[in-house]
Amino acid sequence: MNNIRVIVAGGGIGGLSLALSLHQAGISVRVYEAVREPAPLGIGINLQPTAVRELTELGLGTALATTGIATPRLNVCNKFGQLIHDEPRGLAAGYRWPQYSIHRGKLQLLLLRAARERIGDDNFRCGLKLTEFAQNDRRVRVVFFDRQSRSEVVDDADVLVGADGIHSAVRHRLYPTEGEPRFAQQMLWRAATEAAPFLDGQTMVIAGHFGQRIIVYPIGTASGGKMLINWICQKTVTDRAPPREDWNRRVEKEDVLAAFSTWKFPWLDLPILIKQSPDIYEFPLVDRDPVAAWSFGRVTLLGDAAHPMQPIGGQAGSQAILDARALTRALSETGDPVAALARYDGERRPAMNDIILRNRNLGPEAAMQLAEERAPNGFVHVNDVISRGEIDAITASFAAAAGVDVETVNNRPSYLSPE
Ligand SMILES: Cc1cc2nc3c(=O)[nH]c(=O)nc-3n(C[C@H](O)[C@H](O)[C@H](O)COP(=O)(O)OP(=O)(O)OC[C@H]3O[C@@H](n4cnc5c(N)ncnc54)[C@H](O)[C@@H]3O)c2cc1C
């Protein structure tokens, strides 16, 4: 137990994982969340084994297993649904922990329930939005705005962590001239639809190429033998200005169908899936340029506030959880908060900056683009188009850079719990 007190701005996946981790390490924490009543928002998200390991060490392994779908395989296909390569995932790939495909909102509420139970309701304060902060050599003073009562709440602590997402107010104060996120001229249309299972009912599929692709995977079961299937259609758009990122903005089915009406594969009829979807959401493909520092004295950034990345390779949520564990370890092993934040920055930022840039080039999914360039009309044998060696080089280089290869995840020491 040390005497450090931490304020976390943002109760998303990163902020809540941090609260749980700090509590586990005996460090006092209070979370401030801008939303008054957190609801299960979002659709699917992937939790990589490295993050599942951390949540398991926080005692949440069983809750995860009953909430998500353990993903055993990823199929990478061309735009005709032809298989380019498949790779085992999670336990099937030799990890000691599964990969889960899970509803983001359910994951957030699962973490929130656990955090409230452990840190106490009084230390999870909702409806309070960080507006400013100031630090001296002893404390950081943080101001929050309560939109309902139109009043301010002031709190102080040894450390402030901005876990407040891609539009982080903390980051904006550290980098006031940064501006809006960088739009990659692609739109994402996303939904979760109750439908008949495809393939073996567990496999995740990415199909298409850089300019147009789909990502489909089940995130839960539904009645009548159906599954809750998460799908994302992604397409380059050259004729639009970037819309403001809003995870909850709806779009008409017709817009998506117009672009994907021919995507009917022997194993999946995408137009039918689109037609069956009650709500479809639109989100621009955005990230931000890497920054030269996350930690400034007693203030640091975590998760999307620190490294907003394009959602390639299912890394954003998982890496936010890893940030939380690394920051907790630094705070519990380093008595001085400023030194702890500098250590966390040095440990995590270089690899995350690397992922941001790799994801702009399709990251681990680059094999799809090679297949499109070499065989735009499809292929008879995939080996005529792309070699196994090329595929292995693409996937291995990303996994090692992100620290998510089997060897590293299975054998690295635990961040906090002695095994
Ligand atoms: C509503 C929503 C839906 C999403 N849906 C998906 C999805 O379907 N698929 C996917 O892959 N990713 C989704 N994401 C993004 C995904 O959750 C993140 O990329 C990843 O989990 C990293 O989480 P994070 O905690 O860093 O950021 P986030 O999950 O964005 O959480 C940030 C939190 O900070 C709060 N906040 C913002 N500003 C302030 C402030 N000034 N003061 C206090 N609190 C503040 C927000 O309300 C939010 O709860 C969604 C995010 C949100 C907020």
The ligand as a Gaussian input file, in Angstrom:
#p B3LYP/6-31G(d) Opt

LIG

0 1
 C      -19.846000       5.198000     -26.735000
 C      -18.637000       4.468000     -27.291000
 C      -18.852000       3.410000     -28.167000
 C      -17.748000       2.734000     -28.729000
 N      -17.989000       1.682000     -29.575000
 C      -16.957000       0.973000     -30.060000
 C      -17.190000      -0.155000     -30.891000
 O      -18.323000      -0.498000     -31.192000
 N      -16.120000      -0.862000     -31.361000
 C      -14.824000      -0.487000     -31.033000
 O      -13.863000      -1.152000     -31.459000
 N      -14.572000       0.568000     -30.236000
 C      -15.595000       1.311000     -29.739000
 N      -15.345000       2.388000     -28.927000
 C      -13.934000       2.761000     -28.655000
 C      -13.275000       1.820000     -27.671000
 O      -14.030000       1.713000     -26.498000
 C      -11.891000       2.365000     -27.372000
 O      -11.149000       2.468000     -28.576000
 C      -11.041000       1.494000     -26.454000
 O      -11.818000       0.656000     -25.669000
 C      -10.148000       2.344000     -25.552000
 O      -10.969000       2.832000     -24.489000
 P      -10.741000       4.163000     -23.699000
 O      -11.214000       3.879000     -22.315000
 O       -9.382000       4.687000     -23.871000
 O      -11.703000       5.215000     -24.416000
 P      -13.295000       5.260000     -24.506000
 O      -13.870000       3.894000     -24.570000
 O      -13.621000       6.212000     -25.590000
 O      -13.752000       5.894000     -23.093000
 C      -13.532000       7.248000     -22.754000
 C      -14.501000       7.620000     -21.642000
 O      -14.199000       8.936000     -21.189000
 C      -15.400000       9.669000     -21.034000
 N      -15.069000      11.100000     -21.189000
 C      -14.859000      11.785000     -22.335000
 N      -14.520000      13.059000     -22.075000
 C      -14.499000      13.186000     -20.730000
 C      -14.194000      14.269000     -19.844000
 N      -13.839000      15.482000     -20.296000
 N      -14.284000      14.067000     -18.500000
 C      -14.636000      12.835000     -18.011000
 N      -14.931000      11.777000     -18.810000
 C      -14.850000      11.942000     -20.157000
 C      -16.305000       9.102000     -22.121000
 O      -17.675000       9.341000     -21.831000
 C      -15.942000       7.621000     -22.092000
 O      -16.732000       6.900000     -21.161000
 C      -16.416000       3.111000     -28.379000
 C      -16.198000       4.188000     -27.484000
 C      -17.300000       4.870000     -26.940000
 C      -17.060000       6.014000     -25.962000

